[in-house]
Amino acid sequence: MAYRVVRSDVIAAGLLFALSAAVFVVSTDFPGGRGGDPGAAFFPRLITGAIAVLALVLLVKHVTADERRTHEIDPTVVRRLVVVAAFPTLYIFVMPIMGFP
């Protein structure tokens, strides 16, 4: 059974914003740099900032598009997506407990 999703770009942008916010919040516990050196939080925040900007671009592109695209999504695609998304999500939640590798 396949489902038709019309707002997949909005959903993806929302999930990317949530991921960026989670990494930004988790990285507040990282130590800062000394003497102008970037600290441990610099690169995670740089990457999540870029992800947030690209999510915003995706959202603006969706809002300004003339026609809406639809995507067929079946359960096997959802299972693959969940497995791929679970690893970074797990990493985000385990990072404060285990520390930055």
Beta strands, then each sheet from edge to edge (+ up, - down):
strand 1: 3-5
strand 2: 71-73
sheet 1: 1+ 2-
end
